[in-house]
């Protein structure tokens, strides 16, 4: 049994999610100790417990320690990832419900099910646009198109918006199953084709979305970048607001977002997202700082030789690479001075 130290590096939930995904793919029994030791409230919260249960279901794993607040867990897969029809609801993990991120639950089970033998569908309920997690639009417009280049195919649709504190959003994912392995992955992003996205007010006055859209449009106009940006008003259980932008390049995509808060001007929300987008654009690197974390697992599985230039080597990135290498051995070298991740070719990928 492989033992993973959940306190390593940034000591957060990504150690758990990456470990679960790899254990399911490789049928490797694991024990994770000190789960989320680096967080204010250590142990399994509702979102993490839901991810554990979801990962166990797709590979018929035996579980021990799968309870709220648990800081130690054993996970013993009994089969290859099982294609099927699944539903996971973060609100069922704790009394009173939760806005825990449905997107992070999906990111736990997507790689194993994308490698399964046939079609799967997954419905995940919880927070779809909440702090400290990728919003649905990043998942759909950045993460999935990029891992599709590595042969991991999935499509998602948003059935209901879920904001903090109620959550109750819903995402439906369709995964056709294993595709042909790829032989290359782009190392440069190419020219910018366009910026596109939306400014959203959910169960709030329409002028909030319009103000975010107009401020973002003025900033993008000033630097002469091509863009399509629409205001949108939607309904949800909890009110919420945010702006979601995608920079679409010839060979890559990057995503930037900002969420509204009580007392925070709509214009400032737009400025945060646009400022992050422009900083990335002028850096000329291949992937944004969040995508750097999220590509480590699929690139390691692919066994390709590729060097990624990234916006920033975060502690999160270093930690995630460490987790992957506990399962697969050395897969990449990080150059922090140059902000690059160099993946080493394998004769046959991890699969």
Wavefront OBJ file of the C-alpha trace (Angstrom):
o trace
v 0.000 0.000 0.000
v 1.341 3.387 -1.021
v 1.310 5.909 1.840
v 0.831 9.567 0.916
v 1.643 12.388 3.324
v -1.249 14.844 3.041
v 0.792 17.485 4.888
v 3.413 17.685 2.158
v 3.994 21.054 0.470
v 0.890 23.212 0.527
v -0.977 20.432 2.359
v -4.339 20.948 0.665
v -7.119 19.004 -0.983
v -5.327 18.587 -4.310
v -3.109 15.924 -2.737
v -6.245 13.928 -1.985
v -7.855 14.404 -5.419
v -4.734 13.569 -7.427
v -4.054 10.528 -5.247
v -7.608 9.249 -5.680
v -7.531 9.697 -9.451
v -4.207 7.884 -9.847
v -5.180 5.116 -7.437
v -8.351 4.508 -9.470
v -6.494 4.538 -12.801
v -3.623 2.302 -11.661
v -5.639 0.123 -9.230
v -3.135 1.035 -6.532
v -4.199 0.752 -2.868
v -3.266 3.866 -0.912
v -3.389 5.395 2.528
v -3.414 9.174 2.899
v -2.434 10.570 6.300
v -2.612 14.156 7.620
v -5.305 15.056 5.063
v -5.442 18.823 4.421
v -3.027 19.433 7.306
v -2.095 22.802 5.811
v -5.628 24.162 6.016
v -7.402 26.077 8.774
v -9.875 23.220 9.232
v -7.926 20.017 8.455
v -9.509 16.752 7.360
v -12.242 15.858 4.903
v -14.812 18.597 4.277
v -18.011 17.929 2.315
v -16.418 18.466 -1.088
v -13.494 16.164 -0.306
v -15.687 13.440 1.191
v -17.857 13.556 -1.934
v -14.752 13.181 -4.103
v -13.672 10.165 -2.024
v -17.074 8.501 -2.392
v -17.162 9.297 -6.112
v -13.695 7.863 -6.742
v -14.583 4.750 -4.735
v -17.754 4.202 -6.728
v -16.047 4.276 -10.117
v -13.506 1.586 -9.194
v -15.458 -0.321 -6.519
v -12.882 0.652 -3.889
v -12.857 -0.468 -0.286
v -12.792 2.543 2.057
v -11.759 3.211 5.614
v -11.823 6.628 7.260
v -14.297 8.163 4.820
v -16.065 10.474 7.264
v -16.327 14.240 7.705
v -13.262 15.635 9.440
v -11.207 12.467 8.971
v -7.477 13.103 8.565
v -6.585 9.579 7.461
v -8.072 7.455 4.678
v -7.435 4.086 3.061
v -8.600 3.539 -0.504
v -8.295 0.122 -2.151
v -9.564 -0.120 -5.757
v -11.056 -3.460 -6.748
v -11.378 -2.896 -10.497
v -10.411 -0.752 -13.461
v -12.482 2.446 -13.804
v -16.051 1.305 -14.458
v -17.985 3.155 -17.179
v -21.538 4.004 -16.196
v -24.068 6.608 -15.149
v -23.167 8.413 -11.939
v -24.622 11.127 -9.720
v -22.686 12.871 -6.942
v -24.104 15.584 -4.659
v -21.838 17.543 -2.318
v -24.832 18.611 -0.194
v -25.407 14.985 0.850
v -22.027 14.845 2.579
v -23.007 17.026 5.534
v -26.119 18.071 7.397
v -27.498 21.383 6.176
v -25.990 21.111 2.689
v -22.823 22.583 1.244
v -21.571 24.809 -1.576
v -18.459 22.653 -1.920
v -17.098 22.681 -5.450
v -18.785 20.280 -7.846
v -16.032 21.131 -10.347
v -13.362 19.648 -8.071
v -15.389 16.460 -7.592
v -15.579 16.202 -11.374
v -11.846 16.771 -11.763
v -11.265 13.763 -9.488
v -13.269 11.292 -11.565
v -12.823 12.734 -15.076
v -9.325 11.296 -15.786
v -10.233 7.725 -14.710
v -13.549 7.726 -16.569
v -11.981 9.321 -19.646
v -9.731 6.241 -19.737
v -12.564 3.741 -19.150
v -13.602 1.253 -21.817
v -16.847 2.951 -22.871
v -19.278 5.839 -22.334
v -19.957 7.392 -18.929
v -22.159 10.249 -17.809
v -21.669 12.098 -14.530
v -24.007 14.539 -12.823
v -22.279 16.568 -10.101
v -24.226 18.886 -7.792
v -22.814 21.586 -5.523
v -20.947 24.840 -6.058
v -20.281 25.661 -9.704
v -18.866 29.175 -9.229
v -17.323 29.412 -5.757
v -14.024 30.725 -4.330
v -10.843 28.613 -4.292
v -11.950 26.321 -7.109
v -12.145 26.423 -10.907
v -15.524 27.784 -12.050
v -17.587 25.727 -14.484
v -16.573 27.973 -17.373
v -12.867 27.336 -16.759
v -13.553 23.613 -16.752
v -15.533 23.782 -19.999
v -13.528 26.356 -21.949
v -9.920 25.795 -20.800
v -9.242 22.568 -18.896
v -11.268 20.161 -21.044
v -10.108 21.491 -24.444
v -6.486 21.250 -23.271
v -6.675 17.693 -21.889
v -8.555 16.710 -25.057
v -5.243 17.334 -26.843
v -3.910 14.468 -24.708
v -6.703 12.068 -25.627
v -8.864 12.632 -22.527
v -12.259 13.495 -23.982
v -15.190 14.984 -22.043
v -17.977 17.490 -22.523
v -19.834 19.356 -19.792
v -22.987 21.440 -19.613
v -24.301 23.676 -16.860
v -27.819 22.759 -15.728
v -27.992 25.093 -12.709
v -25.747 27.816 -11.283
v -24.423 27.198 -7.775
v -22.933 30.062 -5.735
v -21.834 30.333 -2.110
v -23.403 29.691 0.406
v -26.265 27.482 -0.874
v -24.562 25.787 -3.799
v -27.227 23.605 -5.460
v -25.688 24.014 -8.894
v -25.540 21.128 -11.339
v -23.060 20.048 -14.015
v -23.584 17.171 -16.414
v -20.526 15.550 -17.988
v -20.329 13.074 -20.860
v -17.194 10.999 -21.344
v -16.965 8.716 -24.396
v -14.154 6.655 -22.885
v -10.633 5.805 -23.985
v -9.395 7.262 -27.276
v -6.206 6.764 -29.258
v -3.048 7.951 -27.453
v -1.416 11.122 -28.729
v 2.187 11.545 -29.825
v 2.734 15.274 -29.247
v 1.546 18.284 -27.264
v 2.085 21.946 -28.222
v 4.880 23.868 -26.495
v 3.957 27.341 -27.755
v 0.569 28.994 -27.657
v 0.648 30.745 -31.042
v -1.145 33.986 -31.834
v -4.186 35.206 -29.932
v -7.354 34.515 -31.894
v -9.784 36.259 -29.543
v -10.878 36.859 -25.974
v -14.389 35.693 -25.177
v -16.529 35.310 -22.107
v -19.437 36.573 -20.081
v -20.337 38.809 -17.164
v -23.054 37.227 -15.034
v -25.510 38.469 -12.434
v -27.386 35.596 -10.807
v -30.614 36.456 -8.973
v -29.338 40.057 -8.877
v -30.215 43.195 -10.875
v -29.237 43.068 -14.557
v -27.202 46.302 -14.343
v -24.511 44.439 -12.343
v -23.688 42.182 -15.278
v -23.821 45.110 -17.688
v -21.418 47.198 -15.597
v -18.915 44.344 -15.374
v -19.152 43.762 -19.108
v -18.766 47.449 -19.987
v -15.714 47.958 -17.763
v -14.003 44.862 -19.139
v -14.804 45.934 -22.702
v -13.269 49.368 -22.176
v -10.062 47.861 -20.799
v -9.738 45.395 -23.683
v -10.471 48.150 -26.196
v -7.630 50.218 -24.754
v -5.086 47.524 -25.606
v -6.697 46.630 -28.934
v -7.422 42.965 -28.224
v -10.242 41.257 -30.183
v -13.054 40.178 -27.877
v -16.626 38.978 -27.582
v -18.118 39.616 -24.158
v -21.777 39.332 -23.220
v -23.725 40.334 -20.093
v -26.060 37.649 -18.800
v -28.667 37.477 -16.053
v -29.588 34.056 -14.658
v -31.471 32.546 -11.725
v -30.019 30.574 -8.820
v -30.736 29.629 -5.204
v -28.039 31.932 -3.826
v -27.364 35.262 -5.535
v -23.962 35.681 -7.130
v -21.995 37.592 -9.728
v -18.789 37.171 -11.660
v -16.936 37.578 -14.899
v -15.340 34.712 -16.832
v -12.819 35.330 -19.620
v -11.002 32.968 -21.988
v -7.949 33.857 -24.066
v -8.120 31.580 -27.109
v -4.743 31.115 -28.824
v -3.829 29.055 -31.868
v -2.509 26.152 -29.755
v -3.606 26.877 -26.210
v -6.212 28.451 -23.977
v -6.066 30.341 -20.695
v -8.855 31.375 -18.331
v -9.371 34.247 -15.904
v -12.259 35.033 -13.595
v -13.306 37.134 -10.642
v -16.294 36.756 -8.341
v -18.422 39.511 -6.885
v -18.566 40.169 -3.160
v -20.830 42.271 -1.013
v -19.551 45.860 -1.122
v -17.205 45.215 -4.045
v -17.959 47.427 -7.086
v -18.875 45.602 -10.285
v -16.178 47.541 -12.102
v -13.501 46.238 -9.738
v -14.599 42.644 -10.368
v -14.094 43.200 -14.107
v -10.735 44.881 -13.561
v -9.375 41.926 -11.579
v -10.140 39.462 -14.362
v -8.862 41.684 -17.173
v -5.672 42.573 -15.304
v -4.916 38.866 -14.816
v -5.615 38.174 -18.493
v -3.358 40.978 -19.706
v -0.512 39.962 -17.397
v -0.664 36.459 -18.840
v -0.989 37.646 -22.430
v 2.074 39.871 -22.289
v 4.124 37.181 -20.544
v 3.990 35.064 -23.743
v 4.096 31.811 -21.749
v 2.153 28.695 -22.754
v -0.165 28.022 -19.807
v -1.678 30.021 -16.965
v -0.740 29.266 -13.359
v -3.879 27.192 -12.697
v -3.589 25.105 -15.847
v 0.017 24.321 -14.944
v -1.264 22.419 -11.904
v -4.014 20.668 -13.807
v -1.894 19.429 -16.747
v 0.644 17.607 -14.584
v -1.460 14.451 -14.139
v -2.580 14.000 -17.784
v 0.873 14.844 -19.177
v 2.526 12.400 -16.796
v 0.106 9.677 -17.880
v 0.719 10.433 -21.555
v 4.469 9.908 -21.177
v 5.323 12.608 -23.711
v 8.447 14.724 -24.015
v 7.288 18.332 -23.685
v 8.462 21.517 -22.003
v 5.784 23.880 -20.747
v 6.443 27.540 -20.080
v 4.114 28.560 -17.282
v 2.972 31.815 -15.755
v 4.220 30.925 -12.291
v 5.551 27.843 -10.509
v 3.320 27.815 -7.455
v 3.605 25.712 -4.316
v 0.440 24.040 -5.555
v 2.241 22.983 -8.754
v 5.256 21.651 -6.863
v 3.013 19.699 -4.514
v 0.937 18.177 -7.300
v 4.052 17.016 -9.153
v 5.332 15.430 -5.950
v 2.077 13.478 -5.568
v 2.191 12.208 -9.159
v 5.781 11.086 -8.725
v 4.878 9.032 -5.642
v 2.884 6.836 -8.044
v 4.879 7.047 -11.275
v 8.420 7.883 -10.293
v 10.253 10.866 -11.874
v 8.167 12.396 -14.675
v 9.269 16.040 -14.914
v 11.883 18.592 -13.917
v 10.911 22.059 -12.767
v 13.061 25.097 -13.452
v 11.782 27.783 -11.106
v 14.098 30.480 -12.429
v 12.737 30.046 -15.956
v 9.196 28.982 -14.954
v 9.269 25.798 -17.019
v 8.153 22.197 -16.468
v 10.037 19.661 -18.596
v 8.297 16.308 -18.958
v 10.436 13.294 -19.850
v 9.364 10.916 -22.627
v 8.497 7.354 -21.633
v 8.655 4.392 -24.019
v 5.114 3.641 -22.985
v 3.147 6.122 -20.891
v 1.934 5.185 -17.435
v -0.972 3.417 -19.108
l 1 2 3 4 5 6 7 8 9 10 11 12 13 14 15 16 17 18 19 20 21 22 23 24 25 26 27 28 29 30 31 32 33 34 35 36 37 38 39 40 41 42 43 44 45 46 47 48 49 50 51 52 53 54 55 56 57 58 59 60 61 62 63 64 65 66 67 68 69 70 71 72 73 74 75 76 77 78 79 80 81 82 83 84 85 86 87 88 89 90 91 92 93 94 95 96 97 98 99 100 101 102 103 104 105 106 107 108 109 110 111 112 113 114 115 116 117 118 119 120 121 122 123 124 125 126 127 128 129 130 131 132 133 134 135 136 137 138 139 140 141 142 143 144 145 146 147 148 149 150 151 152 153 154 155 156 157 158 159 160 161 162 163 164 165 166 167 168 169 170 171 172 173 174 175 176 177 178 179 180 181 182 183 184 185 186 187 188 189 190 191 192 193 194 195 196 197 198 199 200 201 202 203 204 205 206 207 208 209 210 211 212 213 214 215 216 217 218 219 220 221 222 223 224 225 226 227 228 229 230 231 232 233 234 235 236 237 238 239 240 241 242 243 244 245 246 247 248 249 250 251 252 253 254 255 256 257 258 259 260 261 262 263 264 265 266 267 268 269 270 271 272 273 274 275 276 277 278 279 280 281 282 283 284 285 286 287 288 289 290 291 292 293 294 295 296 297 298 299 300 301 302 303 304 305 306 307 308 309 310 311 312 313 314 315 316 317 318 319 320 321 322 323 324 325 326 327 328 329 330 331 332 333 334 335 336 337 338 339 340 341 342 343 344 345 346 347 348 349 350 351
